[in-house]
């Protein structure tokens, strides 16, 4: 069971979401020969549960002068696996009639395991009888009291991912694109090229893309047809992009994460447009530049199912 050091207590004005357990004539219940009372079954999180209430403490656990209060999983014969397990966050409550508040008692936010060898979890010392019976606390009024439960089942969907980062690149490739007659073009796209199982292309904006003021060259590396990839695909990579014209080289490097919501990485301000125009105007050899990309794939991501 849960030790006193692990118990968290707080007040709230919202009633328990899953089950309410009201006792009229508490004194008569506590004076009977019955050591405990079990509630009817209730459903929460796809399972059936019941409350186990000891008005004078659980003698089997040597509890005295306290109420013992537990959550039990019910109908275990219908659970699918013979070695079943259910992980749960749960809270048990007692109502304060005077302040119209509920005292919530929980296991300090920890997850508790219910399984075929342990079908009950809860609090040996839920509340001392002195505190409970003190009229000024509002828990027992006209010999009537109200308890409750809230159960949140932690479900394992079987879904997840495994990220393996590599000290050395998992895969490395490069691509060279020769571009001519570009000065008056708004946007140019390279041919599609392959790096591992992904298709890529370079995108060049000689006057900058829509996010710039027209004074800078924008250059991007883009994953093509990302809508055909798995829904949650992602890829970590180191990319170098460069523009070359004879001995003039402009290069930038970026570490990036490609994913469905961000299938393009690069630089909107890769270099000044005027620098590129001047290099074409002043140097012989025609209106042509070389654009290069180096891609180092740094991660392997596998789905866990």
C-alpha positions in Angstrom: 0.0 0.0 0.0 1.0 3.7 -0.1 3.1 5.1 2.7 2.2 8.3 4.5 5.3 10.0 3.0 4.0 9.5 -0.5 0.5 10.9 0.1 -0.5 14.2 -1.3 -3.6 16.0 0.1 -5.4 19.0 -1.5 -8.8 20.7 -1.6 -11.0 21.3 -4.6 -14.6 22.3 -5.3 -15.2 19.9 -8.2 -16.8 16.6 -7.3 -15.1 13.3 -8.2 -15.6 12.4 -11.9 -16.0 8.7 -11.7 -17.9 7.6 -8.6 -19.7 9.0 -5.5 -20.1 6.8 -2.4 -22.5 8.2 0.3 -22.9 6.7 3.8 -25.9 7.6 5.9 -25.6 6.5 9.6 -21.8 6.1 9.6 -21.9 5.3 13.3 -24.0 2.2 12.7 -21.7 1.0 10.0 -18.7 1.4 12.2 -20.3 -0.5 15.0 -21.3 -3.6 13.0 -19.3 -6.8 12.8 -18.3 -6.0 9.2 -14.8 -4.9 9.0 -15.1 -3.4 5.5 -17.7 -2.4 2.9 -17.3 -2.8 -0.8 -19.1 -0.4 -3.2 -20.9 -1.4 -6.4 -18.7 -1.8 -9.5 -18.2 1.3 -11.7 -16.5 1.8 -15.0 -13.5 4.1 -15.7 -11.0 4.0 -18.4 -12.5 0.8 -20.0 -12.2 -1.2 -16.8 -14.5 -2.0 -13.8 -13.6 -0.9 -10.4 -14.9 -0.8 -6.8 -14.1 1.0 -3.6 -13.2 -0.9 -0.4 -13.9 1.1 2.8 -12.7 0.2 6.3 -14.5 2.6 8.8 -12.2 1.6 11.7 -9.1 0.8 9.8 -7.8 -2.3 8.1 -6.9 -4.7 11.0 -5.1 -7.1 8.7 -2.6 -4.3 8.2 -2.5 -3.3 11.8 -4.3 0.0 11.2 -6.0 1.7 14.1 -7.8 5.0 14.7 -7.9 5.7 10.9 -10.2 5.1 8.0 -8.6 2.8 5.4 -9.8 3.3 1.8 -8.8 1.4 -1.3 -9.4 1.1 -5.0 -9.9 -2.4 -6.4 -10.0 -3.6 -9.9 -13.1 -5.7 -10.5 -14.2 -8.4 -13.0 -10.6 -9.6 -13.5 -11.8 -12.9 -15.0 -12.8 -11.0 -18.1 -9.4 -9.4 -18.6 -7.7 -10.7 -21.8 -4.3 -11.8 -20.6 -3.6 -14.2 -17.8 -0.7 -12.0 -16.7 -2.6 -8.7 -17.2 -1.5 -5.3 -15.9 -3.2 -1.9 -15.7 -1.4 1.3 -14.8 -3.4 4.0 -13.1 -3.3 7.4 -11.6 -6.2 7.7 -9.1 -7.5 10.0 -6.4 -9.8 9.2 -3.5 -12.0 11.9 -1.9 -14.0 12.9 1.1 -16.5 15.7 1.1 -16.3 18.7 3.4 -20.0 19.7 4.0 -19.1 23.0 5.7 -16.8 24.5 3.0 -18.5 22.7 0.1 -15.1 21.3 -0.9 -13.6 17.9 -1.5 -10.4 16.7 0.2 -8.4 14.9 -2.5 -6.0 12.2 -1.4 -3.5 10.8 -4.0 -0.2 9.1 -4.3 1.8 12.2 -5.0 1.1 11.9 -8.7 2.7 8.5 -9.0 1.4 5.7 -11.3 0.2 2.5 -9.5 0.2 -0.9 -11.1 -2.8 -3.2 -10.8 -2.0 -6.7 -11.9 -3.0 -10.3 -11.5 -1.2 -10.6 -8.1 -2.2 -7.1 -6.8 -5.8 -6.1 -7.5 -6.0 -3.4 -4.8 -4.1 -0.1 -4.1 -5.0 2.7 -1.7 -4.4 4.3 1.7 -4.1 2.4 4.9 -4.4 5.7 6.8 -6.7 7.7 4.5 -7.9 9.9 7.4 -7.6 9.8 11.1 -10.9 9.1 12.9 -10.3 12.1 15.2 -10.0 14.4 12.2 -13.0 12.7 10.4 -15.3 12.9 13.4 -14.4 16.5 14.4 -17.5 18.4 13.5 -15.5 21.6 12.6 -13.8 19.7 9.7 -17.2 19.1 8.0 -16.5 15.5 6.9 -19.2 13.9 9.1 -22.4 15.9 9.4 -25.6 14.5 10.9 -23.8 11.1 10.8 -23.6 11.4 7.0 -20.5 11.4 4.9 -19.6 11.3 1.2 -16.6 9.7 -0.5 -15.6 9.4 -4.1 -13.0 8.3 -6.7 -11.4 9.4 -9.8 -9.5 6.9 -12.0 -7.2 7.7 -14.9 -5.9 4.7 -16.8 -2.5 5.0 -18.4 -2.8 3.2 -21.7 0.1 1.9 -23.7 -0.8 2.5 -27.4 2.3 0.5 -28.6 3.4 3.6 -30.6 6.6 5.4 -30.3 9.9 6.1 -32.0 13.6 5.4 -31.6 16.1 8.1 -32.5 19.7 7.0 -33.2 22.1 9.8 -33.6 25.4 9.0 -35.3 28.8 10.5 -34.5 29.8 9.8 -38.1 27.2 10.6 -40.8 24.8 7.8 -41.4 24.8 8.8 -45.0 26.6 11.5 -47.0 26.1 12.8 -50.5 26.5 15.9 -52.6 24.8 17.4 -55.6 26.0 20.0 -58.2 23.6 22.2 -60.1 24.8 24.5 -62.9 22.4 27.4 -63.3 22.4 29.8 -66.3 20.2 32.7 -67.3 19.0 33.3 -63.8 19.3 37.1 -63.1 15.8 38.0 -64.1 14.2 34.8 -62.8 12.0 34.8 -59.7 12.6 31.2 -58.6 14.6 28.3 -60.1 14.3 24.7 -59.1 16.9 22.1 -59.7 16.2 18.6 -60.9 15.2 16.1 -58.3 18.0 14.1 -56.8 18.1 11.2 -54.4 19.8 11.0 -51.0 19.2 7.7 -49.3 15.4 7.0 -49.6 14.4 10.7 -49.9 14.0 12.9 -52.9 15.4 16.4 -52.8 15.8 19.6 -54.9 17.5 22.9 -54.5 15.5 26.2 -54.8 17.2 29.4 -55.8 15.7 32.9 -55.5 18.1 35.3 -57.2 16.2 38.3 -55.8 15.1 36.7 -52.6 11.9 34.9 -51.7 8.7 36.4 -50.4 10.2 36.9 -46.9 13.0 39.2 -48.1 13.2 42.8 -49.4 14.7 41.8 -52.7 18.2 42.6 -51.8 19.4 39.1 -51.0 19.7 35.7 -52.7 17.6 33.0 -51.0 18.8 29.4 -51.2 17.0 26.3 -49.8 17.2 22.5 -49.8 13.8 20.9 -50.0 12.4 17.4 -49.5 10.2 16.6 -52.4 6.8 15.0 -52.2 6.9 14.8 -48.4 3.1 14.2 -48.3 3.9 10.7 -49.5 6.1 10.0 -46.5 4.9 8.5 -43.2 2.9 11.0 -41.2 5.4 11.6 -38.4 8.6 11.3 -40.5 11.6 13.4 -39.5 15.2 13.6 -40.4 18.2 15.3 -38.7 20.9 16.4 -41.1 23.9 18.8 -41.5 23.7 20.7 -44.8 26.2 22.8 -46.6 25.0 25.1 -49.4 27.3 27.0 -51.6 27.2 29.2 -54.7 30.4 29.2 -56.9 31.5 31.4 -59.8 35.1 30.7 -60.7 37.1 31.5 -57.6 34.3 33.2 -55.8 32.7 30.8 -53.3 29.9 31.7 -50.9 29.0 28.9 -48.4 26.8 28.4 -45.3 26.2 25.5 -43.1 23.0 24.6 -41.1 22.0 21.8 -38.8 18.3 21.1 -39.4 15.4 18.8 -38.8 13.2 18.1 -41.8 9.7 17.0 -41.1 6.2 17.2 -42.6 5.6 20.7 -41.2 9.1 21.9 -42.2 10.3 20.3 -45.4 12.6 23.1 -46.5 15.8 24.4 -44.8 18.2 27.0 -46.0 18.9 30.7 -45.9 16.6 33.6 -47.0 19.6 35.9 -46.8 22.3 33.7 -48.3 24.2 36.5 -49.9 23.6 40.0 -51.3 21.9 40.0 -54.7 24.2 42.8 -55.8 27.3 40.6 -55.2 26.0 37.9 -57.4 25.0 40.3 -60.2 28.4 42.0 -60.0 30.2 38.7 -60.4 28.2 37.9 -63.5 28.7 41.4 -65.0 32.4 41.8 -64.3 33.6 38.2 -65.0 33.7 36.6 -68.5 32.2 33.2 -69.2 28.5 33.9 -69.5 25.6 34.1 -67.2 26.2 30.9 -65.2 26.8 29.9 -61.6 27.3 26.6 -59.8 25.1 25.7 -56.8 26.1 22.8 -54.6 24.6 21.0 -51.7 26.3 18.6 -49.3 24.0 16.5 -47.1 25.1 14.5 -44.1 22.3 12.5 -42.5 22.9 12.3 -38.8 19.9 10.3 -37.5 18.1 7.1 -38.0 14.5 7.1 -36.8 12.4 4.0 -36.5 8.8 3.7 -35.4 8.2 1.5 -32.4 5.0 -0.5 -32.8 
